[in-house]
Amino acid sequence: MTDTLIYSPAGYRNMIKMSSFKYILVEGKNDKLSLMYLVQDLLGKRSDIKVHGAHQIRFGSDIGNRERVEAICESLKDASSTKRFVGFVDREFREFNLNENINDLINKHNVIGCLIWSRGHSIENYYFDFTVLERSLRLHSVTEYFNEALILFEQNLQQILKLACAIGLAAYEHKLLKPVKSSIDWKILDFNVSILDINTTDWLKTLIKKQKIRNEDANDLVGAFQVWFGKVSKADFNIIRWLCHRHIGLTFIWAAYARCVFEVCERAKSAEPWREANKVLKADETVRFNGCASEWARQAVNKLCEYPTSIFEYLWLIDH
């Protein structure tokens, strides 16, 4: 199933047409790893199923990975490789109504020929489920109060994803996704009794001093977050879980859990609660992502979480 070769578009298409194997083309390295975990856990080690990333296909023009997948799918839609090849791309914010009343206009995986959109914004949204997150978070909990922290986190999960979704929408609106993601830190989060919230005063300082965003732009961003949070709070949570921006969502989840660790340690009068919180984030983002991806595949086998069944149905790997 592992293939790290680099292909031209024509070479990749010809390989698919001439082969009897089944192929899944995704956007990036993280998507490829996630689908490889999922295929192996669902179907076992299958040498006849190949998962490739769009970064392995070199186009002459400089186009994004999503566009590469879409181009390959378009060129193969009438080929004899039907039911042996499928492309899987991020939905991003497409077909979400982002007006006053936020709504999902699809409510399922969008299948366009041999191209399938992710159910939500990206592959990370499948992980936004406590069934998937629990073991991943516990793995990075080295405090004896990990159970209390996980209980507090689970109680706040909907609030966490609502906050993350509003931050992502504000950052997207103001074209500040990267600096906003980098501004997320457990230290800008507070508890109002047992409800997690953002300390917007501290967040504003971080945006200006650490991310070097102009005062006016940072204030506009925080204002936009507050407007979006009002809209998000009124929407169906099942929509918000899928709408939440991939990178901001996952980063915020880990920061929120670190804040939960700090909270329970401080309540227990632990000597250095800040040290326990920092330990949660000691592993880099790739390690934390892999933990979530691996657990997602494991729970998919047990039918305890949602995954893109449309991929496997399209390739006749599972029953419709």
C-alpha positions, 0 to 999 in steps of 0.5 A: 500500500505504501508508494512514495514515487513521483508521477507525471499526470499522464504517467499516473493516469496510465498506471491506473488504466493499466493496473487491476489495483484500486487507487485512492488519491488524496490531497496531502501527506496527513490525508494519505496517512489517515487513509492508509490507517483506515484502509489497513484497520478496515480491510487488513494489509492489502497490497492491491489498494494504493493510497497516493497524495497529490504531492506525488503528482507533478503538474507543470503549473503551480496548482494546489493539491485539491486542484490536482486531485480534481484534475486527475478525477476529471480526466478519468471520469469516462475511463475504464478505471471506473470503480478502481480509482477515487479521489478524496478532497477537503470540502473546506467551507463549500456548500455551507450557508454562512449567513445569519442562520448557519446551515449545511446544504449537503449533510452528507459526503458529496460524490461527483463522479469519481470525486468525493468531498470530505463530510466536513471541512477536512479530514480532521473533522472526523476526529472531532468526536470524544470517542476518537479524542479520548485515548489520543488525549490520555496518551499525552496526559502525564498527570495523575489527574488525567481522568478529571481533566478528561471528564471536564474536557468532555463536558465542554467539548461542544463549547470547545468546538463552537469557540474553535469554529467561530475563531476559524470563521473570523480568521477566514473572513479576515484572511488571517488563518496562519497567525490566528492558528499560531495565537492559540494557547491554553493560557488565553483560555479561562473557566467561568465556573466549569464552562470554558471560554476565551479571555479576549483581552489576553488573546488580543495581546497575543495577536498584537505582540506575538503575531505582529497583527496591527492593533486595528486588524486584531480588534476587528478580528476579535470583534468578528469572532464575537459576531461569529460565536453568536451565530455558531451558538444558535446553530445545530451542533452537528453542523458546527462539528463539520464546519470547524476549520481543520487546523484551528479546530485541532490546535484549539482542542489540544489547547483546551485539553491543556487548560483542563489539565491546568484547571483540575491540577489547580483545584487539587492544589497541585504544586505546579499546574502550569507545568502539567498543562505544558506537558500535554503539548510537549509532543509536536503537532505531527505526533498528536495528529497521528495519534488522532488518525490512528485512533479514528481508524480503530474506532471506525472498525468498531463502527463508533465514529463516522468515516468516509464510507463513500470511498469504500462503497465506490471502490466496491470494498464494502457493501452499500 
